[in-house]
Amino acid sequence: MGYKWYIVGTTKALHLIMIDPFNQSSPKTLIAPSVLAIDFANLGESCKKVMDAGADLLHVDIMDGHFVPNLSMGPAVCGACRKACPDTFLDVHLMVSNPQMFFRPFHENGADLISFHIEVMDSEQQAREYAAELREMGSRPGIVINPPTDVEKILPVVDAFDLILVMSVNPGFGGQSFIPSVLEKARAIRPLLSPSQRLEIDGGINPETAPLAIDSGVDLLVAGSSVFGLPQDQWADRIAELRGPRI
């Protein structure tokens, strides 16, 4: 479960290397099930089972009831995911008005990557300073853009982040319908990214919309109800279906 492990070397020297999902040697398309859609009564066990079903990492959505009209979970839930899946990459998405105050609590509860919204930044410089702060702390930085926001707002800072997340629904609630127009944002962002950066999409991802996102340059798909809304014995098939052929 968690990070993908590969045997490398010769017959004289075989060993295992933990592959970082954001490393260039990782599979082209990654699948991140969203914990927001999980059965919280069975949080730890469901996290383990979805990783065993072929997921590449876990996506953890944090909402403050201010930036978005809903509340979700706090750092302790992130910590519970880490405890259940110690070798799994945790991708934390802060949908909050003041992301900086949450950096350290989530980092200390196991977040490998922490992303925040361009909409709450006062300037490009602030976004870059926050990215640098996260790196200094030991977490990878990500930046997020909402459907109504002009893509030009995010383009000048994408070089400072490991992950660019394009929201394909208006954030705040799971189970919403995919907004196709956001694919234009993905197509504008993709050429600016290096091979070590990831372009993520979140919202309404299912077997019909996943290929559209991938064709637009997305290589990390967040899927919530599309995976967790199915019986557990169907999770592996759904994850494989969303991913499509490994290249």
C-alpha positions in Angstrom: 0.0 0.0 0.0 1.0 3.7 -0.1 4.2 4.4 -2.0 4.9 2.0 -4.9 7.8 -0.3 -4.2 10.0 -1.6 -7.0 12.8 -4.2 -7.1 15.9 -2.8 -8.8 19.4 -3.9 -9.3 21.1 -7.1 -10.5 20.8 -10.7 -9.3 23.8 -9.9 -7.0 22.2 -6.8 -5.5 18.4 -6.6 -5.3 16.8 -3.9 -3.1 13.6 -2.0 -2.7 13.2 1.7 -3.4 10.3 3.8 -2.2 9.0 5.7 -5.2 7.8 9.3 -4.5 4.5 9.8 -6.4 5.9 13.2 -7.5 9.2 11.7 -8.8 9.7 11.6 -12.5 9.9 7.8 -12.4 6.3 7.4 -11.1 3.5 6.3 -13.3 2.2 8.9 -15.7 -1.3 9.2 -14.3 -1.8 9.0 -10.5 -5.1 8.4 -8.7 -5.7 10.1 -5.3 -9.0 9.0 -3.6 -10.5 11.8 -1.6 -10.9 11.1 2.1 -13.8 13.6 2.2 -16.0 10.8 0.6 -14.7 8.0 2.9 -16.8 6.2 5.5 -15.5 8.0 8.6 -16.7 5.2 10.9 -14.1 3.0 9.2 -11.5 5.7 8.3 -8.3 3.8 8.9 -9.4 0.5 7.4 -10.9 2.2 4.4 -7.6 4.1 3.8 -5.7 0.8 3.9 -8.1 -0.9 1.6 -8.2 1.8 -1.1 -4.4 1.9 -1.2 -4.4 -1.9 -1.5 -6.9 -1.4 -4.4 -4.2 0.5 -6.4 -4.5 4.1 -5.3 -1.3 6.1 -5.5 -1.8 8.6 -2.7 -4.6 10.0 -0.5 -6.2 13.5 -0.9 -7.3 15.2 2.3 -9.7 18.2 1.9 -9.8 20.8 4.7 -12.6 23.3 4.8 -12.9 26.2 7.3 -16.6 27.2 6.9 -15.4 30.7 5.8 -13.5 30.4 2.5 -16.0 27.7 1.5 -19.5 27.2 3.0 -18.7 23.9 4.8 -16.6 22.4 7.5 -14.7 19.2 7.1 -11.8 17.8 9.2 -8.8 19.0 11.2 -5.2 17.9 11.6 -6.1 15.0 13.8 -7.9 13.2 10.9 -4.8 13.7 8.8 -2.8 12.2 11.6 -5.2 9.2 11.7 -4.7 8.7 8.0 -1.0 8.8 8.5 -1.2 6.3 11.4 -3.3 3.9 9.3 -1.1 4.2 6.2 2.4 5.2 7.4 3.9 4.7 3.9 1.2 6.6 2.0 1.7 10.1 0.5 -0.8 12.5 2.0 -1.9 15.4 -0.3 -3.6 18.0 1.9 -5.8 20.6 0.2 -6.5 23.7 2.4 -9.8 25.4 1.4 -9.3 28.0 4.1 -9.0 31.8 4.3 -5.8 31.8 6.3 -3.7 28.8 5.1 -0.5 29.7 6.9 -1.9 29.1 10.3 -2.6 25.4 9.3 0.8 24.6 7.7 2.6 23.3 10.8 -0.4 21.5 12.4 -0.9 19.5 9.2 2.8 19.0 8.6 3.2 17.6 12.1 0.3 15.2 11.4 1.9 13.7 8.4 1.0 15.9 5.4 3.6 15.3 2.6 2.2 18.1 0.4 0.0 21.1 1.5 -1.8 23.1 -1.1 -3.6 26.4 -0.7 -5.7 28.7 -2.9 -4.4 31.5 -5.1 -7.7 33.3 -4.3 -6.6 34.0 -0.7 -3.2 35.4 -1.7 -2.6 39.2 -1.6 0.2 39.0 -4.1 2.5 36.8 -6.1 5.2 37.4 -3.6 3.0 36.1 -0.7 2.3 32.9 -2.7 6.0 32.4 -3.2 6.9 33.1 0.4 4.3 30.5 1.5 5.7 27.9 -0.9 9.2 28.6 0.5 7.9 28.3 4.1 6.4 24.9 3.3 9.6 23.6 1.7 11.6 24.8 4.7 9.1 22.9 7.0 9.6 19.7 5.0 6.3 19.6 3.1 5.9 20.0 -0.7 3.9 23.1 -1.7 0.8 23.1 -4.0 -1.3 26.0 -5.3 -5.0 25.8 -6.2 -7.3 27.7 -8.6 -11.1 27.7 -8.5 -13.4 27.5 -11.6 -14.4 31.2 -11.7 -10.8 32.5 -11.3 -8.9 33.7 -14.4 -6.0 31.4 -15.1 -3.8 34.4 -15.5 -3.8 34.9 -11.7 -2.0 31.6 -11.2 0.4 31.4 -14.2 3.1 33.7 -12.8 3.7 31.5 -9.7 3.4 27.9 -11.0 7.2 27.6 -11.1 7.3 27.9 -7.3 5.1 24.8 -6.6 5.3 21.1 -7.0 1.6 20.7 -7.5 -0.9 22.8 -9.4 -4.5 21.9 -8.6 -7.3 22.9 -10.9 -10.7 22.7 -9.2 -13.3 21.3 -11.6 -16.2 22.0 -9.2 -16.8 25.0 -6.9 -15.2 23.8 -3.6 -17.1 23.1 -0.5 -19.1 19.9 -1.1 -18.4 16.5 -2.6 -20.5 14.8 -5.4 -20.8 17.9 -7.6 -20.9 17.8 -11.4 -17.7 18.3 -13.5 -17.3 21.8 -15.0 -15.8 21.2 -18.5 -14.6 24.8 -19.1 -11.8 24.3 -16.4 -10.0 22.1 -18.9 -8.9 25.3 -20.7 -7.0 26.2 -17.5 -5.3 22.8 -17.5 -4.2 23.3 -21.1 -2.8 26.8 -20.3 -0.9 25.6 -17.3 0.6 22.3 -18.6 3.2 23.8 -20.9 4.7 25.8 -18.0 5.4 22.7 -15.9 8.6 20.7 -15.6 8.6 16.9 -15.6 8.9 16.9 -11.8 5.7 18.9 -11.3 2.2 17.5 -11.2 -1.1 18.9 -12.6 -4.0 17.8 -10.5 -7.8 18.1 -11.0 -10.4 17.7 -8.3 -14.2 17.5 -8.7 -16.6 15.3 -10.6 -14.0 12.9 -11.8 -15.5 9.7 -13.0 -14.9 7.3 -16.0 -16.4 9.8 -18.4 -14.6 12.9 -17.3 -11.2 11.3 -16.4 -10.1 10.9 -20.0 -11.0 14.5 -20.8 -8.8 15.7 -18.0 -5.9 13.4 -19.0 -6.2 14.6 -22.6 -5.9 18.2 -21.3 -2.6 17.5 -19.6 -3.7 16.5 -16.1 -1.6 13.7 -14.5 -3.1 13.4 -11.0 -6.8 12.7 -10.6 -8.7 13.2 -7.3 -11.7 10.9 -7.1 -14.1 10.9 -4.1 -17.6 9.5 -4.5 -16.6 7.9 -7.8 -14.4 5.4 -5.8 -15.8 5.4 -2.3 -19.4 5.4 -3.5 -18.9 1.9 -4.8 -18.7 -1.4 -2.8 -15.1 -2.1 -1.7 -14.8 -5.0 -4.0 -15.2 -2.6 -7.0 -12.6 -0.1 -5.9 -9.7 -1.7 -7.7 -11.5 -1.8 -11.0 -12.7 1.8 -10.7 -9.2 3.1 -9.9 -7.8 1.2 -12.9 -10.6 2.5 -15.1 -9.9 6.1 -14.0 -6.2 5.8 -14.6 -6.5 4.3 -18.0 -3.4 2.6 -19.6 -0.1 3.2 -17.8 2.4 4.8 -20.2 
